[in-house]
Each structure stands twice: as structure tokens, then as C-alpha cells.
Amino acid sequence: MFTLWSDMDRLFNHSFSDMFSDRMMRRFEDSDAFVGARRMNLLDRGETLEFVAELPGVEEKDMNLTVHGDTLTLSAKREVSHDKENRIYLAERGNYEVQRSIGLPSRVDADKATASFKNGILRVVLPKTPESQPKQIAINA
């Protein structure tokens, strides 16, 4: 009986590890199903949270960023116009819209948040509220 369970575990682990391998995920990311999804990171820097998003081809006027409670929401769109007077042989760049809401792991002071956008990279620094910041505890000997 133990051998049967071991064989089943091995079969399951092998099948799923192949399915979600880096090679397979790269194929999925490059496919049309992944178009519109943009890479984003949320980092804890101690006293602040830093949100970074790749938004190639988006202009500042086409972005909206809000904090409501413990949720950060970003919406952005890119519109690419194609020349209708000439023949197009290859058109891989297209329009996209993205809207993401990210739950923040701690409370932030939205009034003190700053955002910058350069070379298609959006950086948002969200200062944590004082009660959410890490505190050093002195140890008495």
C-alpha cells in the first residue's frame, strides 16, 4: 500500500513540476493570454512600502492610482494608433488596459505617498502609519 502512495505522489509531483516549470511559464507569459498583464512588485522597506510597476508605452495622463483603506488600485491604458494609409506587415504592439487592486500588508499614510514615473516604470512610496512601523524593543540584561 505504501508503494502505491509513493508512486502516486511521484507521478503528481513530476506532472505538476513540469507543467509549472520556468520554461512552460515563459511560454505562457509570451502568449496572447498574458497580454495586458504587467509585472508589478510590492516591497516592504521597513518604514515604507514600495510599489513598482512596468507600464511600457503608457503616459502619465492615462494612469490612475488610489489608496482606499488597505488597498492600492492602479489603472492604466495604452492606445497605439496604426497607420491606415500604408500596408502593415507586422503589428505586435497593441492597445492594453490594466487594472490591479493590491491588498497592502499594513496601514499607510496616503497623504504622504509619493509617485514617480520614468522610462515606463511607476514607483510609489507609501509611508506606513506610525502604529504599522516596526519598533525596536530594548532588551535589559
C-alpha positions in Angstrom: 0.0 0.0 0.0 2.8 2.4 0.9 4.4 1.8 -2.6 1.2 2.8 -4.3 1.0 6.1 -2.4 4.7 6.8 -3.1 4.1 6.1 -6.8 1.1 8.4 -6.8 3.0 11.2 -5.1 5.9 10.9 -7.5 3.5 11.0 -10.5 1.7 14.0 -9.2 4.8 15.9 -8.3 6.5 15.2 -11.6 3.5 16.1 -13.7 2.9 19.4 -11.9 6.5 20.4 -11.7 6.7 20.0 -15.5 3.5 22.0 -16.0 4.7 25.0 -14.0 8.4 24.9 -14.9 10.1 28.1 -15.8 10.2 27.1 -19.5 6.4 26.5 -19.5 5.7 29.7 -17.6 7.8 31.7 -20.1 5.7 30.3 -23.0 2.5 31.3 -21.1 3.8 34.8 -20.5 4.7 35.2 -24.1 1.3 34.0 -25.3 -1.6 36.2 -26.2 -3.4 35.1 -23.0 -0.8 37.1 -21.0 -1.1 40.3 -23.0 -2.3 43.2 -20.8 -0.8 41.8 -17.6 2.1 43.9 -16.4 4.8 42.9 -14.0 4.5 44.5 -10.5 6.3 44.3 -7.2 5.3 45.3 -3.7 8.2 45.7 -1.3 8.4 46.3 2.5 11.2 48.8 3.2 10.6 49.0 7.0 9.0 52.4 7.4 7.6 52.4 3.9 6.0 50.1 1.3 7.3 50.5 -2.3 5.1 49.6 -5.2 6.8 49.2 -8.6 5.0 48.6 -11.9 6.2 48.2 -15.5 3.9 50.2 -17.8 5.6 50.5 -21.2 4.2 53.0 -23.6 1.7 54.4 -21.0 1.6 58.2 -20.4 1.1 59.8 -17.0 -2.3 61.2 -18.1 -3.5 57.7 -18.8 -2.9 56.4 -15.2 -4.9 56.5 -12.1 -3.6 55.5 -8.7 -5.7 55.4 -5.5 -5.4 54.1 -1.9 -8.5 53.2 -0.1 -8.1 51.7 3.3 -5.6 48.8 2.9 -6.0 48.6 -0.9 -3.8 50.2 -3.6 -5.5 50.4 -7.0 -3.8 51.1 -10.3 -5.5 51.5 -13.6 -3.7 52.4 -16.8 -4.2 52.2 -20.5 -2.1 52.4 -23.7 -3.5 53.2 -27.1 -1.4 52.6 -30.1 -2.6 54.0 -33.4 -1.8 52.2 -36.6 -1.2 53.9 -39.9 -4.3 53.1 -42.0 -2.8 54.6 -45.2 0.0 52.1 -45.6 0.2 48.4 -45.5 1.2 46.9 -42.1 3.3 43.7 -42.3 3.8 43.2 -38.6 1.8 44.7 -35.7 2.7 43.1 -32.3 2.3 46.3 -30.3 -1.3 47.0 -29.4 -3.6 48.7 -27.0 -4.0 47.4 -23.5 -5.7 48.3 -20.3 -4.7 47.1 -16.9 -6.4 47.5 -13.5 -5.0 45.9 -10.4 -6.0 46.2 -6.8 -3.4 45.1 -4.3 -4.0 44.4 -0.7 -1.5 46.3 1.4 0.1 44.3 4.3 -0.1 47.3 6.7 -1.8 50.7 7.0 -0.2 53.5 5.1 -0.5 57.3 5.2 -1.9 58.1 1.8 -1.5 61.8 2.3 2.3 61.4 2.4 2.6 58.9 -0.5 4.8 59.9 -3.5 4.8 58.5 -7.0 7.3 58.9 -9.9 7.1 57.7 -13.4 10.2 57.4 -15.6 11.1 55.2 -18.6 7.8 53.2 -18.3 8.4 52.3 -14.6 6.0 53.6 -12.0 7.4 53.8 -8.4 5.1 54.6 -5.5 6.4 55.1 -2.0 3.8 54.6 0.7 4.8 55.6 4.2 3.4 53.3 6.9 1.4 54.8 9.7 3.3 55.0 13.0 1.5 52.1 14.5 2.3 49.9 11.5 6.1 50.7 11.5 8.5 48.2 13.1 9.6 49.1 16.6 12.9 48.1 18.2 12.4 46.6 21.7 15.3 47.2 24.1 16.5 44.1 26.0 17.6 44.6 29.6 20.2 42.3 31.0 
